[in-house]
Amino acid sequence: MAFRQSEDDAQEGATPVTMHHANVAKIIPSLPLEIRWPPFRLRHYAGFWGARGNEFDALPPPRVLATHLPYSLLPNSITGEHSGCRIVYICREPKDALVSYWLFTRKASPAWGVDAQSFTIQEAFELFCQGRCPDGPQWQHVLQYWEESVRRPDSRVLFLRYEEMLLAPESHVKKLARFMGCEFSKEEEEGGVVSAIVELCSLAKLRDMEVNRNGSTRMGIKNESFFRMGVAGDWSNHMTPEMAQRLDKIVEDALQGTGFTFASTA
């Protein structure tokens, strides 16, 4: 789970691959993006992505669902005290999240019957600062999941930072495996299974797959639109220092007293 375009599909793909790491060699050849991942049962939890009726209930466990919904809008079947669901959330620094979402919107807009090529970073910035995003203010979205991860130290919510995952991908894959109850054996670690998963879920690997070069989602968005740079700090190539300072101040004021801070990508 994440705010829109706060994770990339390499990170999202690591979850089902890690869950099924015992069959990694068989899984990878069938590794298309998003809806067409039948070996992993990866589905986006929102009717907007094309789910129909009890489609999720019909999927055999273990099921992996992806969503951009705020924590407060998740159903009780996921967040309830007696739910067996575990939540993995990826947090990204606001300025990078804004730039990533802005560029994705420009790429994906033809599928929505809109020409957003003239949609400038200045326009996107103003909307973002006002919290006028499909899922509300990005910093509030992140805060909800972080607070839940602190409130429930019973391993129900794993809160990850995008920037830290880039720096230490293998340790995060192992952390993810422990959280999901499918920890790697000593033999698997020594045999290079963890590093193989990191390589197979890398941005370069997924971007080069045929389905991601030429395929599309149910909504008609080209799969290639979901892959960009996979780096931290790219906001500095699109935003002025004044814009960055203004957004930093908005976020700082909004988070005051919560105990949460974003990673620095200066």
MARRONU-162564 format. One line per 8 residues: number of its first residue (from 1); for each residue x, y, z of C-alpha. Coordinates in nm, 4 decimals, padded with zeros to 6 digits. Layout:
<lozas>
NUM = X Y Z; ...
</lozas>
This chain:
<lozas>
1 = 00.0000 00.0000 00.0000; 00.1164 00.3531 -00.0691; 00.0118 00.6985 -00.1773; -00.0122 00.7106 -00.5562; 00.3240 00.6749 -00.7314; 00.5059 00.6651 -00.3965; 00.6308 00.3164 -00.4618; 00.7454 00.1790 -00.7931
9 = 00.6380 -00.1552 -00.9314; 00.9748 -00.3063 -00.8474; 00.9002 -00.2603 -00.4764; 00.5397 -00.3694 -00.5192; 00.6490 -00.6785 -00.7089; 00.8878 -00.7814 -00.4327; 00.5962 -00.8724 -00.2041; 00.4431 -01.1602 -00.4054
17 = 00.7829 -01.2788 -00.5280; 00.9142 -01.2944 -00.1709; 00.6020 -01.4776 -00.0584; 00.6641 -01.7436 -00.3233; 01.0438 -01.7384 -00.3083; 01.0665 -02.1182 -00.2977; 00.9541 -02.1227 -00.6626; 01.1371 -01.8118 -00.7800
25 = 01.2837 -01.9751 -01.0898; 00.9374 -02.0803 -01.2105; 00.7649 -01.7557 -01.1146; 00.9747 -01.5007 -01.2993; 00.8885 -01.6005 -01.6592; 00.5246 -01.5139 -01.5833; 00.5916 -01.1779 -01.4198; 00.3767 -00.9191 -01.6002
33 = 00.2600 -00.6022 -01.4340; -00.0446 -00.5373 -01.2131; -00.3657 -00.7257 -01.2951; -00.2012 -01.0005 -01.4996; -00.0003 -01.1575 -01.2171; -00.2050 -01.4753 -01.1666; 00.0713 -01.6691 -00.9853; 00.0734 -01.4034 -00.7138
41 = -00.2938 -01.3115 -00.6946; -00.1988 -00.9438 -00.6965; -00.5059 -00.7237 -00.7301; -00.5703 -00.3543 -00.6774; -00.8276 -00.3115 -00.4017; -01.0620 -00.0582 -00.5567; -01.3498 -00.0895 -00.8001; -01.1742 00.1819 -00.9991
49 = -00.9177 -00.0827 -01.0998; -01.1822 -00.3130 -01.2371; -01.2618 -00.5498 -00.9519; -01.6091 -00.6997 -00.9892; -01.8349 -00.8449 -00.7222; -01.6667 -01.1025 -00.5023; -01.3611 -01.1331 -00.7272; -01.1283 -01.1090 -00.4269
57 = -01.3151 -01.3748 -00.2291; -01.2832 -01.6137 -00.5219; -00.9034 -01.5908 -00.5240; -00.7205 -01.8729 -00.3452; -00.5062 -01.7705 -00.0466; -00.2588 -01.6305 00.0170; -00.3930 -01.3216 -00.1588; -00.1880 -01.0087 -00.2221
65 = -00.3909 -00.6924 -00.2758; -00.2557 -00.3494 -00.3651; -00.4346 -00.0233 -00.2931; -00.3837 00.3516 -00.2621; -00.6724 00.3962 -00.0166; -00.6034 00.5885 00.3059; -00.5997 00.3674 00.6145; -00.9199 00.5288 00.7397
73 = -01.1074 00.4058 00.4303; -00.9951 00.0438 00.4465; -01.2767 -00.1996 00.5360; -01.2982 -00.3694 00.8729; -01.2213 -00.7013 00.7035; -00.8665 -00.5676 00.6606; -00.8153 -00.3459 00.9663; -01.0350 -00.5205 01.2243
81 = -00.8861 -00.6675 01.5404; -00.9734 -01.0182 01.4265; -00.8558 -00.9758 01.0695; -00.5642 -01.1907 00.9622; -00.4503 -00.9322 00.7072; -00.1037 -00.7850 00.7196; -00.0306 -00.4475 00.5669; 00.2918 -00.3402 00.3982
89 = 00.3109 00.0353 00.3442; 00.5752 00.2214 00.1439; 00.6353 00.5850 00.2340; 00.8071 00.8350 00.0058; 00.9329 01.1881 00.0668; 00.6591 01.4358 -00.0413; 00.8546 01.6288 -00.3044; 00.9585 01.3105 -00.4842
97 = 00.6046 01.1730 -00.4499; 00.4670 01.4883 -00.6129; 00.7077 01.4795 -00.9079; 00.6497 01.1087 -00.9659; 00.2705 01.1471 -00.9592; 00.2823 01.4539 -01.1853; 00.4911 01.2785 -01.4512; 00.2763 00.9645 -01.4293
105 = -00.0406 01.1719 -01.4754; 00.1000 01.3239 -01.7928; 00.1848 00.9786 -01.9293; -00.1387 00.8087 -01.8293; -00.3822 01.0861 -01.9237; -00.4594 00.9566 -02.2775; -00.6214 00.6489 -02.1201; -00.8614 00.8822 -01.9397
113 = -00.9444 01.0747 -02.2557; -00.7511 01.3772 -02.1334; -00.4500 01.5559 -02.2758; -00.2365 01.6497 -01.9747; 00.0812 01.7333 -02.1622; 00.0297 02.1001 -02.0770; -00.0164 02.0174 -01.7057; 00.2810 02.1979 -01.5526
121 = 00.4755 02.1207 -01.2375; 00.3614 02.4577 -01.1023; -00.0044 02.3570 -01.1417; 00.0565 02.0151 -00.9886; 00.2506 02.1761 -00.7050; -00.0342 02.4108 -00.6106; -00.2870 02.1275 -00.6038; -00.0511 01.9065 -00.4026
129 = 00.0163 02.1799 -00.1460; -00.3602 02.2223 -00.1001; -00.4026 01.8477 -00.0483; -00.6178 01.8266 -00.3602; -00.5190 01.4725 -00.4566; -00.7411 01.1672 -00.5191; -00.6503 01.0262 -00.1767; -00.6190 01.3525 00.0133
137 = -00.3020 01.5196 00.1452; -00.0026 01.2906 00.0900; 00.1442 01.3575 00.4344; -00.1826 01.2678 00.6054; -00.2024 00.9475 00.4020; 00.1459 00.8497 00.5205; 00.0790 00.9562 00.8783; -00.2273 00.7326 00.9106
145 = -00.0298 00.4201 00.8254; 00.2700 00.5212 01.0362; 00.0511 00.5846 01.3415; -00.1135 00.2467 01.2946; 00.2274 00.0762 01.2721; 00.3210 00.2402 01.6042; -00.0160 00.1715 01.7671; -00.0057 -00.1958 01.6770
153 = 00.3422 -00.3344 01.7420; 00.1966 -00.6807 01.6812; 00.3431 -00.6990 01.3301; 00.0162 -00.6048 01.1613; 00.1556 -00.3032 00.9730; 00.5062 -00.2955 00.8245; 00.6014 00.0658 00.7513; 00.8839 00.0989 00.4975
161 = 01.0609 00.4035 00.3581; 01.1288 00.4115 -00.0150; 01.4629 00.5856 00.0320; 01.5901 00.3227 00.2772; 01.4792 00.0409 00.0477; 01.6907 00.1851 -00.2321; 01.9973 00.1884 -00.0064; 01.9573 -00.1631 00.1348
169 = 01.7256 -00.3714 -00.0872; 01.8380 -00.7150 00.0357; 01.7858 -00.6362 00.4048; 01.4384 -00.5048 00.3240; 01.3486 -00.8184 00.1284; 01.4482 -01.0247 00.4323; 01.2474 -00.7950 00.6601; 00.9487 -00.8354 00.4282
177 = 00.9825 -01.2141 00.4356; 00.9928 -01.2215 00.8169; 00.6870 -00.9975 00.8358; 00.4870 -01.2245 00.6036; 00.5905 -01.5399 00.7870; 00.7962 -01.6856 00.5019; 01.1475 -01.6192 00.6292; 01.4407 -01.7332 00.4171
185 = 01.6327 -02.0374 00.5334; 02.0072 -02.0210 00.5878; 02.0517 -02.2334 00.2777; 01.8392 -01.9965 00.0696; 02.0333 -01.6923 00.1862; 02.3684 -01.8602 00.1232; 02.2397 -01.9816 -00.2135; 02.1704 -01.6259 -00.3287
193 = 01.7894 -01.6390 -00.3309; 01.7582 -01.2954 -00.1690; 01.9934 -01.1276 -00.4155; 01.8153 -01.3084 -00.7002; 01.4820 -01.1602 -00.5907; 01.6352 -00.8126 -00.5725; 01.7718 -00.8533 -00.9243; 01.4539 -01.0033 -01.0674
201 = 01.2397 -00.7265 -00.9158; 01.4751 -00.4487 -01.0190; 01.3380 -00.1582 -01.2172; 01.5605 -00.2391 -01.5135; 01.4479 -00.6028 -01.5205; 01.0771 -00.5276 -01.4993; 01.0958 -00.2398 -01.7451; 01.2584 -00.4669 -02.0033
209 = 00.9835 -00.7303 -01.9898; 00.7761 -00.7556 -02.3056; 00.4428 -00.7086 -02.1266; 00.5696 -00.3920 -01.9604; 00.7132 -00.2497 -02.2815; 00.3992 -00.3035 -02.4876; 00.1129 -00.4088 -02.2591; -00.1642 -00.2038 -02.0966
217 = -00.3805 -00.2215 -01.7848; -00.7563 -00.2790 -01.7889; -00.8016 00.0970 -01.7955; -00.5857 00.1311 -02.1034; -00.2843 00.2831 -01.9272; 00.0361 00.1677 -02.0906; 00.2409 -00.0469 -01.8540; 00.5543 00.1454 -01.9435
225 = 00.3989 00.4487 -01.7729; 00.4541 00.2871 -01.4335; 00.8330 00.2732 -01.4705; 01.0528 00.5786 -01.4454; 01.3828 00.6314 -01.2607; 01.3559 00.4570 -00.9250; 01.5759 00.7109 -00.7446; 01.5449 00.9507 -00.4519
233 = 01.5913 01.3256 -00.4860; 01.4804 01.3720 -00.8472; 01.2477 01.6489 -00.7297; 01.5449 01.8883 -00.7480; 01.5404 01.8544 -01.1276; 01.1827 01.9817 -01.1505; 01.1162 02.2113 -00.8532; 01.2722 02.5422 -00.7570
241 = 01.4298 02.5849 -00.4111; 01.1436 02.8193 -00.3224; 00.8846 02.5545 -00.4114; 01.0715 02.2964 -00.2054; 01.0918 02.5252 00.0973; 00.7222 02.6051 00.0785; 00.6177 02.2395 00.0614; 00.8602 02.1421 00.3372
249 = 00.7041 02.4078 00.5609; 00.3494 02.2900 00.4869; 00.4426 01.9317 00.5711; 00.6392 02.0326 00.8816; 00.3446 02.2305 01.0178; 00.0990 01.9499 00.9410; 00.3119 01.6892 01.1192; 00.4023 01.9016 01.4197
257 = 00.3577 01.7067 01.7420; 00.3053 01.3690 01.5731; 00.6613 01.2418 01.6136; 00.6858 01.1519 01.2458; 00.9327 01.2980 00.9976; 01.0097 01.2163 00.6350; 01.3515 01.1114 00.5129; 01.5684 01.3877 00.3723
265 = 01.6404 01.3748 -00.0017; 01.8192 01.7105 -00.0254
</lozas>
